[in-house]
Amino acid sequence: MIKMNCWKFMKCGRQPGGERVDELNVCPASIESRTDGMNSGKMGGRACWAITGTFCDGEVQGEFASKMTGCVHCEFYRIVAHEEGLDYQGAKKILDRLK
């Protein structure tokens, strides 16, 4: 099974070379190398809920504490948790790696 990264699932176009980079800038999740491989993703592509500055619901999101409430209701977040099952790396592990 191919596991999608957030930018592909959300079709935001903010990954390097994406069609909306000139308009919205590169998404921090798409270039966050410290989270590369977490939850089977590329860079922060499957850890976006813990990365500051991602673009969700038409707005740039702030820090983890202020955005996590919305992220737990995100379809992509739920898909990642389901696909990873027991191997799911949650916010604490992601944030520890981002320190």
N, CA, C and O atoms as a GROMACS GRO file, in nm:
protein
  396
    1MET      N    1   0.083  -0.117   0.000
    1MET     CA    2   0.000   0.000   0.000
    1MET      C    3   0.088   0.125   0.000
    1MET      O    4   0.183   0.134   0.078
    2ILE      N    5   0.058   0.219  -0.087
    2ILE     CA    6   0.130   0.345  -0.091
    2ILE      C    7   0.069   0.438   0.012
    2ILE      O    8  -0.052   0.461   0.014
    3LYS      N    9   0.154   0.492   0.098
    3LYS     CA   10   0.110   0.584   0.202
    3LYS      C   11   0.139   0.726   0.157
    3LYS      O   12   0.254   0.761   0.129
    4MET      N   13   0.034   0.806   0.150
    4MET     CA   14   0.047   0.943   0.102
    4MET      C   15   0.103   1.037   0.208
    4MET      O   16   0.082   1.019   0.327
    5ASN      N   17   0.174   1.136   0.160
    5ASN     CA   18   0.215   1.247   0.244
    5ASN      C   19   0.104   1.351   0.241
    5ASN      O   20   0.019   1.350   0.152
    6CYS      N   21   0.105   1.440   0.340
    6CYS     CA   22  -0.004   1.537   0.356
    6CYS      C   23  -0.024   1.623   0.232
    6CYS      O   24  -0.139   1.646   0.194
    7TRP      N   25   0.082   1.670   0.169
    7TRP     CA   26   0.065   1.760   0.055
    7TRP      C   27  -0.002   1.694  -0.063
    7TRP      O   28  -0.071   1.760  -0.140
    8LYS      N   29   0.017   1.564  -0.077
    8LYS     CA   30  -0.052   1.493  -0.185
    8LYS      C   31  -0.198   1.470  -0.148
    8LYS      O   32  -0.287   1.491  -0.230
    9PHE      N   33  -0.223   1.428  -0.025
    9PHE     CA   34  -0.359   1.403   0.020
    9PHE      C   35  -0.442   1.531   0.019
    9PHE      O   36  -0.556   1.532  -0.027
   10MET      N   37  -0.384   1.640   0.070
   10MET     CA   38  -0.456   1.767   0.081
   10MET      C   39  -0.456   1.848  -0.049
   10MET      O   40  -0.532   1.943  -0.064
   11LYS      N   41  -0.370   1.808  -0.142
   11LYS     CA   42  -0.358   1.876  -0.271
   11LYS      C   43  -0.332   2.027  -0.254
   11LYS      O   44  -0.393   2.109  -0.322
   12CYS      N   45  -0.242   2.060  -0.162
   12CYS     CA   46  -0.214   2.201  -0.132
   12CYS      C   47  -0.114   2.264  -0.229
   12CYS      O   48  -0.115   2.386  -0.246
   13GLY      N   49  -0.030   2.184  -0.292
   13GLY     CA   50   0.068   2.237  -0.386
   13GLY      C   51   0.182   2.313  -0.321
   13GLY      O   52   0.248   2.392  -0.388
   14ARG      N   53   0.206   2.292  -0.192
   14ARG     CA   54   0.311   2.366  -0.121
   14ARG      C   55   0.440   2.287  -0.103
   14ARG      O   56   0.532   2.336  -0.036
   15GLN      N   57   0.451   2.167  -0.159
   15GLN     CA   58   0.575   2.090  -0.152
   15GLN      C   59   0.675   2.153  -0.250
   15GLN      O   60   0.634   2.221  -0.344
   16PRO      N   61   0.807   2.131  -0.230
   16PRO     CA   62   0.905   2.186  -0.323
   16PRO      C   63   0.868   2.152  -0.468
   16PRO      O   64   0.845   2.035  -0.501
   17GLY      N   65   0.862   2.252  -0.551
   17GLY     CA   66   0.822   2.235  -0.690
   17GLY      C   67   0.672   2.234  -0.712
   17GLY      O   68   0.626   2.220  -0.825
   18GLY      N   69   0.595   2.249  -0.604
   18GLY     CA   70   0.449   2.247  -0.613
   18GLY      C   71   0.393   2.369  -0.684
   18GLY      O   72   0.457   2.474  -0.691
   19GLU      N   73   0.272   2.354  -0.737
   19GLU     CA   74   0.211   2.458  -0.818
   19GLU      C   75   0.167   2.582  -0.740
   19GLU      O   76   0.135   2.684  -0.802
   20ARG      N   77   0.165   2.577  -0.608
   20ARG     CA   78   0.122   2.693  -0.530
   20ARG      C   79   0.232   2.753  -0.442
   20ARG      O   80   0.205   2.838  -0.357
   21VAL      N   81   0.356   2.709  -0.463
   21VAL     CA   82   0.468   2.758  -0.383
   21VAL      C   83   0.487   2.909  -0.401
   21VAL      O   84   0.510   2.979  -0.303
   22ASP      N   85   0.476   2.959  -0.523
   22ASP     CA   86   0.494   3.103  -0.547
   22ASP      C   87   0.390   3.185  -0.472
   22ASP      O   88   0.418   3.295  -0.424
   23GLU      N   89   0.271   3.131  -0.462
   23GLU     CA   90   0.160   3.201  -0.396
   23GLU      C   91   0.161   3.184  -0.244
   23GLU      O   92   0.138   3.280  -0.171
   24LEU      N   93   0.188   3.061  -0.196
   24LEU     CA   94   0.172   3.029  -0.054
   24LEU      C   95   0.302   2.991   0.018
   24LEU      O   96   0.300   2.967   0.139
   25ASN      N   97   0.413   2.985  -0.052
   25ASN     CA   98   0.543   2.943   0.001
   25ASN      C   99   0.547   2.792   0.024
   25ASN      O  100   0.445   2.724   0.021
   26VAL      N  101   0.667   2.742   0.046
   26VAL     CA  102   0.688   2.599   0.071
   26VAL      C  103   0.639   2.567   0.212
   26VAL      O  104   0.668   2.640   0.306
   27CYS      N  105   0.567   2.459   0.224
   27CYS     CA  106   0.516   2.416   0.355
   27CYS      C  107   0.631   2.360   0.439
   27CYS      O  108   0.710   2.280   0.390
   28PRO      N  109   0.640   2.402   0.565
   28PRO     CA  110   0.745   2.350   0.652
   28PRO      C  111   0.744   2.197   0.665
   28PRO      O  112   0.849   2.136   0.682
   29ALA      N  113   0.627   2.135   0.658
   29ALA     CA  114   0.621   1.988   0.669
   29ALA      C  115   0.693   1.921   0.553
   29ALA      O  116   0.750   1.813   0.569
   30SER      N  117   0.691   1.983   0.437
   30SER     CA  118   0.751   1.921   0.319
   30SER      C  119   0.903   1.929   0.316
   30SER      O  120   0.967   1.866   0.232
   31ILE      N  121   0.961   2.006   0.408
   31ILE     CA  122   1.107   2.020   0.411
   31ILE      C  123   1.167   1.990   0.549
   31ILE      O  124   1.287   2.008   0.569
   32GLU      N  125   1.085   1.943   0.642
   32GLU     CA  126   1.131   1.917   0.779
   32GLU      C  127   1.204   1.784   0.786
   32GLU      O  128   1.143   1.679   0.805
   33SER      N  129   1.336   1.789   0.771
   33SER     CA  130   1.416   1.667   0.762
   33SER      C  131   1.424   1.590   0.894
   33SER      O  132   1.448   1.469   0.892
   34ARG      N  133   1.404   1.656   1.007
   34ARG     CA  134   1.413   1.584   1.135
   34ARG      C  135   1.301   1.482   1.152
   34ARG      O  136   1.313   1.390   1.233
   35THR      N  137   1.194   1.495   1.077
   35THR     CA  138   1.083   1.401   1.087
   35THR      C  139   1.076   1.306   0.967
   35THR      O  140   0.979   1.233   0.950
   36ASP      N  141   1.180   1.308   0.886
   36ASP     CA  142   1.182   1.220   0.769
   36ASP      C  143   1.170   1.074   0.813
   36ASP      O  144   1.244   1.028   0.900
   37GLY      N  145   1.077   1.004   0.753
   37GLY     CA  146   1.055   0.863   0.782
   37GLY      C  147   0.954   0.837   0.892
   37GLY      O  148   0.906   0.724   0.906
   38MET      N  149   0.919   0.937   0.970
   38MET     CA  150   0.822   0.915   1.077
   38MET      C  151   0.685   0.883   1.015
   38MET      O  152   0.642   0.948   0.921
   39ASN      N  153   0.620   0.784   1.070
   39ASN     CA  154   0.490   0.736   1.020
   39ASN      C  155   0.496   0.703   0.871
   39ASN      O  156   0.398   0.720   0.798
   40SER      N  157   0.612   0.656   0.825
   40SER     CA  158   0.634   0.614   0.687
   40SER      C  159   0.625   0.729   0.588
   40SER      O  160   0.593   0.707   0.471
   41GLY      N  161   0.654   0.850   0.632
   41GLY     CA  162   0.642   0.966   0.545
   41GLY      C  163   0.774   1.022   0.498
   41GLY      O  164   0.880   0.989   0.550
   42LYS      N  165   0.763   1.108   0.398
   42LYS     CA  166   0.878   1.182   0.347
   42LYS      C  167   0.883   1.315   0.420
   42LYS      O  168   0.782   1.385   0.429
   43MET      N  169   0.999   1.349   0.473
   43MET     CA  170   1.016   1.471   0.554
   43MET      C  171   0.908   1.472   0.662
   43MET      O  172   0.897   1.376   0.738
   44GLY      N  173   0.827   1.576   0.672
   44GLY     CA  174   0.721   1.582   0.772
   44GLY      C  175   0.585   1.550   0.714
   44GLY      O  176   0.483   1.589   0.770
   45GLY      N  177   0.584   1.480   0.603
   45GLY     CA  178   0.459   1.456   0.530
   45GLY      C  179   0.357   1.370   0.601
   45GLY      O  180   0.241   1.366   0.560
   46ARG      N  181   0.398   1.300   0.707
   46ARG     CA  182   0.303   1.221   0.785
   46ARG      C  183   0.321   1.252   0.934
   46ARG      O  184   0.298   1.168   1.021
   47ALA      N  185   0.365   1.376   0.959
   47ALA     CA  186   0.382   1.428   1.095
   47ALA      C  187   0.341   1.575   1.100
   47ALA      O  188   0.379   1.647   1.192
   48CYS      N  189   0.264   1.618   1.003
   48CYS     CA  190   0.232   1.760   0.982
   48CYS      C  191   0.162   1.824   1.102
   48CYS      O  192   0.178   1.945   1.124
   49TRP      N  193   0.086   1.747   1.178
   49TRP     CA  194   0.010   1.803   1.290
   49TRP      C  195   0.100   1.858   1.400
   49TRP      O  196   0.055   1.938   1.482
   50ALA      N  197   0.226   1.818   1.403
   50ALA     CA  198   0.318   1.866   1.507
   50ALA      C  199   0.416   1.971   1.454
   50ALA      O  200   0.504   2.015   1.527
   51ILE      N  201   0.400   2.010   1.328
   51ILE     CA  202   0.493   2.104   1.266
   51ILE      C  203   0.427   2.240   1.249
   51ILE      O  204   0.320   2.251   1.188
   52THR      N  205   0.490   2.342   1.302
   52THR     CA  206   0.440   2.479   1.294
   52THR      C  207   0.444   2.529   1.150
   52THR      O  208   0.539   2.503   1.076
   53GLY      N  209   0.339   2.601   1.111
   53GLY     CA  210   0.337   2.668   0.982
   53GLY      C  211   0.276   2.590   0.867
   53GLY      O  212   0.284   2.633   0.752
   54THR      N  213   0.214   2.477   0.896
   54THR     CA  214   0.146   2.403   0.789
   54THR      C  215   0.021   2.480   0.748
   54THR      O  216  -0.023   2.570   0.820
   55PHE      N  217  -0.035   2.445   0.635
   55PHE     CA  218  -0.147   2.517   0.577
   55PHE      C  219  -0.270   2.427   0.576
   55PHE      O  220  -0.275   2.330   0.501
   56CYS      N  221  -0.368   2.459   0.659
   56CYS     CA  222  -0.487   2.377   0.669
   56CYS      C  223  -0.612   2.465   0.668
   56CYS      O  224  -0.612   2.574   0.724
   57ASP      N  225  -0.714   2.418   0.604
   57ASP     CA  226  -0.841   2.492   0.598
   57ASP      C  227  -0.822   2.634   0.550
   57ASP      O  228  -0.889   2.726   0.598
   58GLY      N  229  -0.731   2.654   0.454
   58GLY     CA  230  -0.711   2.784   0.395
   58GLY      C  231  -0.630   2.882   0.477
   58GLY      O  232  -0.621   2.999   0.441
   59GLU      N  233  -0.569   2.836   0.588
   59GLU     CA  234  -0.491   2.925   0.673
   59GLU      C  235  -0.362   2.859   0.718
   59GLU      O  236  -0.356   2.738   0.739
   60VAL      N  237  -0.258   2.942   0.732
   60VAL     CA  238  -0.134   2.892   0.790
   60VAL      C  239  -0.160   2.868   0.938
   60VAL      O  240  -0.215   2.954   1.007
   61GLN      N  241  -0.119   2.752   0.986
   61GLN     CA  242  -0.142   2.713   1.124
   61GLN      C  243  -0.024   2.750   1.212
   61GLN      O  244   0.090   2.757   1.165
   62GLY      N  245  -0.050   2.774   1.337
   62GLY     CA  246   0.053   2.813   1.433
   62GLY      C  247   0.124   2.694   1.496
   62GLY      O  248   0.140   2.589   1.434
   63GLU      N  249   0.164   2.714   1.618
   63GLU     CA  250   0.238   2.612   1.690
   63GLU      C  251   0.149   2.495   1.728
   63GLU      O  252   0.026   2.505   1.726
   64PHE      N  253   0.212   2.385   1.763
   64PHE     CA  254   0.143   2.261   1.795
   64PHE      C  255   0.028   2.280   1.893
   64PHE      O  256  -0.082   2.233   1.869
   65ALA      N  257   0.053   2.348   2.003
   65ALA     CA  258  -0.047   2.363   2.109
   65ALA      C  259  -0.174   2.430   2.058
   65ALA      O  260  -0.284   2.397   2.103
   66SER      N  261  -0.161   2.522   1.965
   66SER     CA  262  -0.279   2.593   1.917
   66SER      C  263  -0.349   2.524   1.801
   66SER      O  264  -0.464   2.554   1.772
   67LYS      N  265  -0.282   2.431   1.735
   67LYS     CA  266  -0.344   2.368   1.619
   67LYS      C  267  -0.387   2.223   1.639
   67LYS      O  268  -0.466   2.172   1.560
   68MET      N  269  -0.339   2.157   1.742
   68MET     CA  270  -0.364   2.014   1.758
   68MET      C  271  -0.512   1.981   1.773
   68MET      O  272  -0.557   1.876   1.727
   69THR      N  273  -0.587   2.068   1.835
   69THR     CA  274  -0.731   2.043   1.851
   69THR      C  275  -0.798   2.022   1.716
   69THR      O  276  -0.881   1.933   1.700
   70GLY      N  277  -0.761   2.104   1.619
   70GLY     CA  278  -0.816   2.089   1.485
   70GLY      C  279  -0.761   1.968   1.413
   70GLY      O  280  -0.833   1.902   1.338
   71CYS      N  281  -0.634   1.939   1.434
   71CYS     CA  282  -0.570   1.828   1.364
   71CYS      C  283  -0.631   1.693   1.399
   71CYS      O  284  -0.641   1.606   1.312
   72VAL      N  285  -0.672   1.673   1.522
   72VAL     CA  286  -0.728   1.543   1.559
   72VAL      C  287  -0.859   1.515   1.487
   72VAL      O  288  -0.904   1.401   1.483
   73HIS      N  289  -0.920   1.617   1.431
   73HIS     CA  290  -1.044   1.600   1.353
   73HIS      C  291  -1.017   1.590   1.204
   73HIS      O  292  -1.109   1.570   1.124
   74CYS      N  293  -0.890   1.603   1.164
   74CYS     CA  294  -0.852   1.600   1.023
   74CYS      C  295  -0.856   1.457   0.970
   74CYS      O  296  -0.807   1.364   1.035
   75GLU      N  297  -0.914   1.441   0.853
   75GLU     CA  298  -0.923   1.308   0.792
   75GLU      C  299  -0.785   1.248   0.767
   75GLU      O  300  -0.764   1.129   0.788
   76PHE      N  301  -0.691   1.330   0.723
   76PHE     CA  302  -0.556   1.280   0.697
   76PHE      C  303  -0.490   1.229   0.824
   76PHE      O  304  -0.429   1.122   0.824
   77TYR      N  305  -0.502   1.302   0.931
   77TYR     CA  306  -0.446   1.261   1.061
   77TYR      C  307  -0.502   1.124   1.101
   77TYR      O  308  -0.426   1.037   1.143
   78ARG      N  309  -0.632   1.106   1.088
   78ARG     CA  310  -0.695   0.979   1.125
   78ARG      C  311  -0.649   0.865   1.035
   78ARG      O  312  -0.631   0.753   1.081
   79ILE      N  313  -0.630   0.895   0.906
   79ILE     CA  314  -0.582   0.793   0.812
   79ILE      C  315  -0.442   0.747   0.850
   79ILE      O  316  -0.413   0.627   0.851
   80VAL      N  317  -0.354   0.844   0.880
   80VAL     CA  318  -0.217   0.808   0.918
   80VAL      C  319  -0.218   0.720   1.043
   80VAL      O  320  -0.152   0.616   1.046
   81ALA      N  321  -0.292   0.760   1.144
   81ALA     CA  322  -0.299   0.682   1.268
   81ALA      C  323  -0.349   0.540   1.239
   81ALA      O  324  -0.296   0.444   1.294
   82HIS      N  325  -0.450   0.528   1.156
   82HIS     CA  326  -0.506   0.397   1.121
   82HIS      C  327  -0.404   0.314   1.041
   82HIS      O  328  -0.382   0.197   1.072
   83GLU      N  329  -0.343   0.375   0.938
   83GLU     CA  330  -0.249   0.301   0.854
   83GLU      C  331  -0.126   0.254   0.933
   83GLU      O  332  -0.074   0.145   0.909
   84GLU      N  333  -0.080   0.335   1.026
   84GLU     CA  334   0.040   0.299   1.102
   84GLU      C  335   0.009   0.200   1.214
   84GLU      O  336   0.097   0.125   1.255
   85GLY      N  337  -0.112   0.201   1.263
   85GLY     CA  338  -0.151   0.106   1.368
   85GLY      C  339  -0.060   0.115   1.489
   85GLY      O  340  -0.039   0.223   1.543
   86LEU      N  341  -0.006   0.002   1.532
   86LEU     CA  342   0.081  -0.001   1.650
   86LEU      C  343   0.213   0.073   1.629
   86LEU      O  344   0.281   0.107   1.726
   87ASP      N  345   0.249   0.098   1.504
   87ASP     CA  346   0.373   0.170   1.474
   87ASP      C  347   0.354   0.322   1.468
   87ASP      O  348   0.449   0.396   1.444
   88TYR      N  349   0.231   0.368   1.490
   88TYR     CA  350   0.200   0.511   1.485
   88TYR      C  351   0.288   0.590   1.581
   88TYR      O  352   0.299   0.555   1.699
   89GLN      N  353   0.350   0.694   1.531
   89GLN     CA  354   0.433   0.782   1.612
   89GLN      C  355   0.355   0.911   1.634
   89GLN      O  356   0.338   0.991   1.541
   90GLY      N  357   0.308   0.930   1.754
   90GLY     CA  358   0.224   1.044   1.787
   90GLY      C  359   0.300   1.172   1.811
   90GLY      O  360   0.421   1.180   1.791
   91ALA      N  361   0.225   1.272   1.853
   91ALA     CA  362   0.279   1.406   1.869
   91ALA      C  363   0.399   1.412   1.962
   91ALA      O  364   0.495   1.484   1.934
   92LYS      N  365   0.396   1.339   2.072
   92LYS     CA  366   0.508   1.346   2.166
   92LYS      C  367   0.638   1.301   2.101
   92LYS      O  368   0.741   1.367   2.117
   93LYS      N  369   0.636   1.191   2.029
   93LYS     CA  370   0.757   1.143   1.962
   93LYS      C  371   0.803   1.242   1.855
   93LYS      O  372   0.923   1.266   1.840
   94ILE      N  373   0.708   1.298   1.783
   94ILE     CA  374   0.743   1.393   1.677
   94ILE      C  375   0.804   1.517   1.740
   94ILE      O  376   0.910   1.563   1.696
   95LEU      N  377   0.740   1.572   1.843
   95LEU     CA  378   0.792   1.691   1.909
   95LEU      C  379   0.928   1.666   1.972
   95LEU      O  380   1.014   1.755   1.969
   96ASP      N  381   0.949   1.548   2.028
   96ASP     CA  382   1.081   1.516   2.084
   96ASP      C  383   1.188   1.520   1.975
   96ASP      O  384   1.300   1.566   2.000
   97ARG      N  385   1.154   1.473   1.857
   97ARG     CA  386   1.250   1.475   1.748
   97ARG      C  387   1.274   1.617   1.696
   97ARG      O  388   1.382   1.647   1.644
   98LEU      N  389   1.175   1.702   1.709
   98LEU     CA  390   1.188   1.840   1.662
   98LEU      C  391   1.266   1.930   1.758
   98LEU      O  392   1.303   2.042   1.722
   99LYS      N  393   1.292   1.882   1.878
   99LYS     CA  394   1.366   1.963   1.978
   99LYS      C  395   1.508   1.988   1.936
   99LYS      O  396   1.583   2.054   2.008
   0.00000   0.00000   0.00000
